[in-house]
Structure formats: structure tokens, C-alpha cells
Amino acid sequence: MRQRNGLPLSSSSKSVGASSVKINSIKATTWLALVVFCSCTSFYLGVWTAWSIQSSATDVNKVSELCINAAKGDDKGELGKTISDIFNTRLHTELKANCPIVETAKVQACPPCPIPNAEEKKHETKDRFNKSLNHFLNGAVSVNRKNLFDAFDFGVPISDNASSQNTLILYDSTSALPNDTTMKKAAASNDDIPVMDALDATANCDAMNVLFIKNPGGGLKQCYALVGGQYQGYHVQRWMRIEGEGAHGKVTSNSPLHQVSRMVSSKGYDELTMPKEWHLKLHREIMLTYLTHLKEMQDELKSTLKKTAVDNTVVVMTVNKGQSELLINWVCSARSRGFDLKNAIVFPTDQFSKEIADGLGLSTFYHEELTKGIPDQEAARYGDSTFGHIMMAKVICVQLVNELGFDLLFQDVDVIWYKNPIDYFKSQHAKKFDVYFQDDGSRQERFAPYSANSGFYFVRSNDRTKLLFRSMLYHGDLVFACRSHQQVLVSMLAEINNYAGLTVKVLNRDEDDFPSGYHYHMKKDGWMREMVDGKKDPYVFHMCWTLNKEDKLNFMKQMGMWFVNDKCPGKEVKEIVGSNTEGALIGECCSAKPLTQCFYSDKASVMPCKDSPAKDKGGRSFWP
């Protein structure tokens, strides 16, 4: 018997168990049917839900399509109208804020509005220089070169074609740009560089650094490097592709760029002759004598200058025996025009020329120890060793007078006066410069940037000019090495101008007041023809640009510039006038009128010289 809860089952219990089995059987059937129903219901409900979702996505796509069409203006219904209204309202607001003339919200109403395209907008807003250059470049303008020189007298001779050529002015900060709003914007933008007046262009420049540039020609390809952000420099470094050294150098494109001196020509050869030991020795000997006797020389000279100077100004010359007749000619020609030569002082380099100067009634200063090494004959040709010695004598005489505080006009003895040049340099308009130089006329690179002629110049005595001529004195070894002091002097002018603010003015060769041998040889058909015809009225004429003294005298004689009687040249004073020498030479040696003579048909002359030979090969006659 089975037991339930541990008790045996009775008979009635058997009946109840049979009934329970029947009921459980009915419940199982019911649950099975329910599960099947639920499964079918879930399946079909899922299918219906998926179908509904797909239908919704399609509706959304339809709505999106309707919106897009409405925005494009293709929908003419309510939705299209609503979106169009919103779009036009927003457009009207934007146009009113950015377009100066808007009468309606319609797009068609704004054709006049200056709405730039992307390229135009980029062009308008771009700066001339990119940000990496703005630390020293923020704008540029152009100024006519003649206009710039008229506004600022740089002292250097202005070159040809100035009226038709422009210069470039760069600005390192926006605050230096011009005041004019339009020009200021144009200078800083990437548009065409504007052209301005010089004074307007520089109105806000506290400082202006000036660089003179010209390609020397000969096929030289030059570049310019403006290096911003560096320690400020006041000299120009030159780099060239040079093969070889010294006089044997030449420009070759295969060589690397390397640094060279300013004396290297555009062809590549070096025009600077470095001093050798004998140059140094000669200079030391002169300086030793100079310094040993300086105090006594200054005392003696000062006494003479006080008696000679007029308005604290003297005319200074130096001469040796070989050039003495040129000194006589200057005095004779000046006397013929009535000039008073009281303020002239001569520094003779030998006893012969001292006696000549005394015989002409001129003041002299002669120190035998200082000049004993200088040859007494004239230079055989320009630039020889005798020429170099005489050039050193020029340096010494100017330095001594300048150091003692006197203004001076230094001139070579091959100068002719037509008007007193002191009047020019003492005039009010000429008082702004420390030194004035005649324009040499040559544009050789070694004479840049001034091309100053060392045979005619005016000096005001001040600290700057004293520094200049002391520097020249101390560079005597270079004067001997170069056999000319012009090259060294021009370099010193540039250096003292840069270092101490020396103001230098070169009297332009294209003006009429101070002509020279440049005009005689290079302006024969123009300037010289007008001078012969009496259409020019210069202060002086300087017969430089000659190879030797013989040529010089011949040129002067056929130009009516010679006033010395034949009995005087090369003669000692006592041979001419006997024992009474002071001032006696004028009566014996000077002609009241020029002594003219023909030598060359192709050189300028005051009378026809067509029958004379030509000086230059193939030279054309000056007189038709």
C-alpha cells in the first residue's frame, strides 16, 4: 500500500486520486492551446508592427521630399508658401545688415549690392607682405627719383633719367605708413604699389635709411637681401661669384657666392692695392716727422693764416717745381680778371716752388723736413709714384689748416677762375653742408657713391671735418699704395658720413657752375660748344682728366686759359727778375690776355683748329 505523508492510503483515497488525474489532464490541454494561440498572435503582431514601421519611414521620406521641394520653390501649396516666407524673411534681415541699399526682401532686388566673389574678397583683404615679413616690412610706396632728391639733398650727384624713374620706399611698421587713408591702405595691400610725393610718403618716418643702387652693367646679375630681425647694420655686404684673387679675379657662374670688398669691380677684379712694406715704411717716416714737428708747425702756420685769411677762410694749394708754371698761370689768369688773391696760401714741396710762390706775392708755408721725400718733378702720368707723393702733400696741407679752425677752399693749380668761388660757398644756400666737392664726372665703381674730385673742394672747419682729414692722414699708406688719394678720400667720406654724420655735397656735373676735364672730353659738342659761344657762365674750370702735364697745357692754351709768357716756365725767380723777387713775377710773367695756340682739331678750342692733327684716333673736328 502506498502511503501519503507516511500513512497508508485508504480506499476512499484511491477514488480521489483517480479524479485528480482526470482534472490534470484537462488543464494540460488548455495550456497547450493557450501557448499555440499566443505564439500565433505574437507572430502576426510582429509582422504587423514591421509593416507599420516601414510605412512610417516611407511617410517621413515623403515629408522630407515635400520640404525640399518647398525650399526649392517647386511646391505651390501651403507648406511651400510657409517655408518661402521664412526663407525670404531671413534673407531680408541678412541683406539689410550687410547690403547698404535694400528696398525689398526679394533676391532679385539686390543686383547693385557690391557682394564680392571669393576671389575678389581674397584680393581685397590680402596684405602686401605675409606675416613672416611683418617684423620689418608692412607696406611700400613709390616716389619719383627727382622728387625725392628735391625733397632730400643726399649730397650725391643725381644720375640721368631721374624724372622718368621711381624709387621704392619700404615701411617697417604700420605706424610709419602715410597719413592719407587711401594711400595708407594701398601701401599695405597687395594692389599696385602707389606713387606718392616724397614728403607725404615720409611724413611718419622717424628715420629713413637710404641705399643707392644701380647695376654697373656688363651682364652682372645682382640680388638684394634685406635681412630683417638682425642687429641693425649701416654698411653693405657684397657677395659675388668670384674665381681668382686680386687683379686676376673674374665673375664665374659656377663659383659659390662669397664675401668680397666694395672695391671689387663688377668684372670681378679687385681695384684696391693693399699697402706693401715700403708703403708702410714711407708713411711711418712722414708721420714721425709730422708728429715730431707738429707743435712748431701749428704755431708758425697759425700766425700766417691769421694774416692771410679773409672771413676766416683761405684758398689752399700745394705745388712742386714740375707744376710751378701752372701756379703762375692761375695767378696771372686771376689777376687778369681783377681777383684779389690775398687769402691764398701755397704749401710748396721744394725751395724752387717756394720762391716762385713768393715771387707771385702769395703767402707760403714750407717745412723742408716734412716734404723732403717728395720729388720735385711733375708726375710723368696720372697715378705714378710721384703723383702719389704729391697726393700725400695735399692731405697734409689741408689737415693742418682744417685742424687750426679755418675754413678752406682746396684747389689744384690747373684751375681757372671766372668768378670767385668763395662767394658761392659762403652764400646762404650753401651753408648746410660740411664739405663741397666738384663732381669728378667719372662713375667708376671705386669712386662710388660720391665721385668726388679731390682737386677742388670746400671745407668748413668743425669736429666732423677734422675727423675726416685726420683719418685721411692716418691712411697715408693706402694713399701711397693706390698712388692717388681720391679713391681713399671717397671711401673716407662715406665712412665719416656714416659714422659721424658728416654732410657731403657733390656739385653735380650736369650743372653749369663747376665744369672740369669731364666736360672738356665728354661734353665737347654740347657743353663746351656753349662755353665757347659765351652761353655758359661758370665759376671755375678745372682742367683735370689729363694723362700728363703736356696735354694739360695744350688743352688750356687752345681754350684761351693760358696767361704765362714763354720766358717764365721752368726758370728760377732770379733768372727772371734778378734779386728783387717778392711779387715781381707778375709783371714779368703774366699776360693781360690769354695766349692761344692750336694743337688738336678734335678738342674744344676758342678759335678754329681744323688744320691741326686729331688727338684721338678718328677724332672729329670740333670746328665744322
Residue pairs with C-beta under 8 A, 6 or more apart in sequence:
1 8
1 9
2 8
2 9
3 9
4 13
66 75
66 79
67 79
67 83
69 75
69 80
70 77
70 79
70 80
70 82
70 83
70 84
71 83
71 87
73 80
73 84
74 80
75 83
88 105
88 106
89 105
91 105
91 107
92 102
92 104
92 105
95 102
95 105
95 110
95 113
96 102
99 110
99 113
99 115
100 113
101 110
101 112
101 113
102 109
102 110
102 113
103 109
116 124
123 190
123 191
124 189
126 189
126 190
127 134
127 138
127 188
127 189
127 190
128 137
128 138
128 139
128 140
128 187
128 188
128 189
128 190
129 137
129 138
129 139
133 228
135 228
135 229
136 172
136 226
136 228
136 229
137 170
137 171
137 172
137 226
137 228
138 171
138 172
138 173
138 174
138 176
138 177
138 188
139 170
139 171
139 174
139 176
139 177
139 184
139 187
139 188
140 168
140 169
140 170
140 171
140 187
140 193
141 168
141 169
141 171
141 178
141 183
141 186
141 187
141 193
141 194
141 195
141 196
141 201
142 166
142 167
142 168
142 169
142 193
142 194
142 195
142 196
143 166
143 167
143 169
143 195
143 196
143 197
143 198
143 201
144 162
144 163
144 165
144 166
144 167
144 195
144 198
145 158
145 162
145 163
145 165
145 166
145 167
146 158
146 162
146 163
147 197
147 198
148 167
148 198
149 158
149 162
150 198
151 197
151 198
151 199
151 202
152 198
152 208
153 432
153 505
154 210
154 212
155 433
155 450
155 497
155 503
155 504
155 505
155 506
156 212
156 449
156 450
156 504
156 506
157 439
157 450
157 451
157 506
157 507
157 508
157 509
157 510
158 508
158 510
159 214
160 510
166 195
168 193
169 201
169 202
170 226
171 177
171 187
171 205
172 228
174 188
175 204
176 204
176 205
176 206
177 184
177 187
177 188
177 204
178 184
178 187
178 196
178 200
178 201
178 203
178 204
179 200
179 203
179 204
180 200
183 194
183 196
183 200
186 192
186 193
186 194
187 193
187 194
202 208
211 236
212 448
212 449
213 224
215 222
216 265
216 266
216 445
217 266
218 266
218 267
220 251
220 266
234 498
235 498
236 262
237 259
238 259
238 260
238 261
238 262
238 264
239 257
239 258
239 259
239 260
240 251
240 257
240 258
240 260
240 264
240 268
241 251
241 252
241 253
241 254
241 255
241 256
241 257
241 258
242 249
242 250
242 251
242 252
242 255
242 258
242 260
242 264
242 268
243 249
243 250
243 251
243 252
243 254
243 255
243 268
244 250
244 268
245 270
246 269
246 270
247 269
247 270
248 269
249 264
249 268
249 269
249 270
250 267
250 268
250 269
251 266
251 267
251 268
252 268
260 270
261 270
261 272
262 448
262 491
263 270
263 271
263 272
263 445
263 446
264 270
264 271
265 271
265 445
265 446
266 445
271 445
271 446
271 487
272 446
272 482
273 481
273 482
273 483
274 481
275 283
275 477
275 478
275 480
275 481
276 481
279 477
279 480
279 481
280 477
282 373
282 477
282 480
283 476
283 477
283 480
285 373
286 370
286 373
286 392
286 396
286 476
287 473
287 474
287 476
289 369
289 370
290 297
290 370
290 396
290 473
293 367
293 369
293 370
297 367
297 370
297 400
298 400
298 403
298 404
300 365
301 365
301 400
301 401
301 404
302 404
304 345
304 363
304 365
305 314
305 345
305 401
305 404
305 406
307 363
308 314
308 342
308 343
308 344
308 345
308 363
309 343
309 406
310 342
310 343
310 422
311 426
312 405
312 406
312 407
313 343
313 406
313 407
313 408
313 409
313 422
313 426
314 343
314 344
314 345
314 401
314 406
314 407
314 408
314 409
315 341
315 343
315 344
315 345
315 408
315 409
315 411
315 422
316 345
316 347
316 397
316 398
316 401
316 408
316 409
316 410
316 411
317 327
317 330
317 344
317 345
317 346
317 347
317 410
317 411
317 412
317 413
318 346
318 347
318 348
318 349
318 390
318 393
318 394
318 397
319 326
319 327
319 346
319 347
319 348
319 349
319 353
319 356
319 357
319 413
320 348
320 349
320 350
320 353
320 374
320 375
320 376
320 377
320 378
320 390
320 393
321 350
321 352
321 353
321 376
321 377
321 378
322 375
322 376
322 377
322 378
322 379
322 386
322 549
323 353
323 378
323 413
323 549
324 352
324 353
324 356
324 569
324 570
325 553
325 564
325 568
325 569
325 570
326 413
326 414
326 549
326 552
327 346
327 353
327 356
327 357
327 360
327 413
328 356
328 360
328 564
328 568
328 569
328 585
328 589
328 590
329 413
329 556
329 561
329 562
329 563
329 564
330 413
330 415
330 416
330 417
331 341
331 360
331 361
331 362
331 586
331 590
332 563
332 564
332 586
332 589
332 590
332 591
333 416
333 417
333 561
333 563
333 594
334 341
334 417
335 341
335 586
335 590
336 563
336 590
336 591
336 592
336 593
336 594
337 417
337 418
339 417
339 420
341 361
341 362
343 422
344 362
344 363
345 362
345 363
345 364
345 365
345 401
346 353
346 354
346 357
346 362
346 363
346 364
346 365
347 364
347 365
347 366
347 393
347 396
347 397
348 354
348 356
348 357
348 364
348 366
348 371
349 371
349 374
349 376
349 390
349 393
350 371
350 374
350 376
351 366
351 368
352 376
352 572
353 376
354 364
354 366
355 572
355 573
355 581
356 573
356 585
357 364
358 364
358 573
358 581
358 582
359 573
359 576
359 577
359 581
359 582
359 583
359 584
359 585
360 583
360 585
360 586
361 582
361 583
361 586
365 397
365 400
370 396
371 393
373 389
374 389
374 390
374 392
374 393
375 386
375 389
377 386
378 386
378 548
378 549
379 386
379 387
379 390
379 548
379 549
380 386
380 548
381 387
381 547
381 548
382 484
382 546
382 547
382 548
383 483
383 484
384 483
385 483
387 483
387 484
388 479
388 480
388 482
388 483
388 484
389 480
391 454
391 479
391 483
391 484
391 485
391 486
392 476
392 479
392 480
392 485
394 410
394 454
394 485
395 469
395 472
395 473
395 476
395 479
395 485
396 473
397 410
398 408
398 410
398 459
398 469
399 469
399 470
399 472
399 473
401 408
402 408
402 459
402 461
402 465
402 466
402 469
403 461
403 466
403 469
403 470
404 461
405 461
406 461
407 458
407 459
407 460
407 461
408 458
408 459
408 461
409 421
409 422
409 425
409 457
409 458
409 459
410 456
410 457
410 458
410 459
411 455
411 456
411 540
411 542
412 455
412 456
412 542
412 544
414 455
414 542
414 543
414 544
414 546
414 552
414 556
415 455
415 456
415 540
415 541
415 542
415 543
416 540
416 541
416 542
416 543
416 556
416 561
417 539
417 540
418 537
418 538
418 539
418 540
418 541
419 537
419 538
419 539
419 540
420 539
421 458
421 514
421 539
421 540
424 430
424 513
424 539
425 436
425 458
430 436
432 503
433 460
433 503
433 504
433 505
434 459
434 460
434 462
434 464
434 465
434 502
434 503
434 504
435 457
435 458
435 459
435 460
435 465
435 468
435 493
435 502
435 503
435 504
435 505
436 457
436 458
436 505
436 506
436 507
437 450
437 452
437 453
437 454
437 456
437 457
437 493
437 504
437 505
437 506
437 507
438 452
438 453
438 455
438 456
438 457
438 506
438 507
438 514
438 516
438 542
439 451
439 452
439 453
439 506
439 507
439 508
439 509
439 514
439 516
439 518
440 447
440 451
440 452
440 453
440 486
440 509
440 516
440 518
440 544
441 451
441 453
441 509
441 516
441 517
441 518
441 519
441 522
441 545
442 451
442 518
443 451
444 451
446 487
446 490
447 486
447 487
447 490
448 490
449 494
450 490
450 493
450 494
450 504
450 506
451 490
451 506
452 486
452 489
452 490
452 493
452 504
452 506
453 486
453 516
453 542
453 544
454 484
454 485
454 486
454 489
455 542
455 544
456 514
456 516
456 540
456 542
459 465
459 469
463 500
464 496
464 500
464 501
464 502
464 503
465 502
467 496
467 500
467 502
468 492
468 493
468 496
468 502
471 492
471 495
471 496
472 479
472 485
472 488
472 489
472 492
475 488
475 492
478 488
479 485
479 488
482 488
493 502
493 504
496 502
497 503
497 504
507 513
507 514
509 515
509 516
509 518
509 519
512 527
512 536
512 537
512 538
513 538
513 539
514 538
514 539
514 540
514 542
515 527
515 531
515 536
515 538
515 540
515 541
515 542
516 541
516 542
516 543
516 544
516 545
517 542
517 543
517 544
517 545
517 546
517 555
518 544
518 545
519 527
519 528
519 531
520 528
520 543
520 545
520 555
520 559
520 603
520 604
521 545
521 603
524 603
524 604
524 622
527 536
528 604
528 622
529 604
529 622
530 536
531 538
531 604
532 604
532 605
532 606
541 559
541 561
543 552
543 555
543 556
543 559
543 561
546 552
546 555
551 615
553 562
554 597
554 599
554 600
555 599
555 600
555 603
556 562
557 595
557 596
557 597
557 599
558 596
558 597
558 598
558 599
558 600
558 603
558 604
558 605
558 606
558 607
558 609
559 604
559 605
559 606
560 594
560 596
560 606
561 594
562 594
562 595
562 596
562 597
563 590
563 591
563 592
563 593
563 594
563 595
564 589
564 590
564 591
564 595
565 588
565 589
565 590
565 591
565 595
567 576
567 588
567 589
568 576
568 585
568 588
568 589
573 581
573 584
573 585
574 581
576 584
576 585
576 588
576 589
577 584
577 585
577 588
594 606
596 605
596 606
596 607
598 605
598 607
598 609
598 611
598 612
599 609
599 612
599 615
600 609
600 612
600 613
600 614
600 615
600 619
601 609
601 610
601 611
601 612
601 613
601 614
601 619
601 621
601 622
601 623
602 614
602 615
602 616
602 619
602 620
602 621
602 622
603 609
603 615
603 619
603 622
604 622
605 622
605 623
608 623
609 621
609 622
609 623
610 621
610 623
614 620
614 621
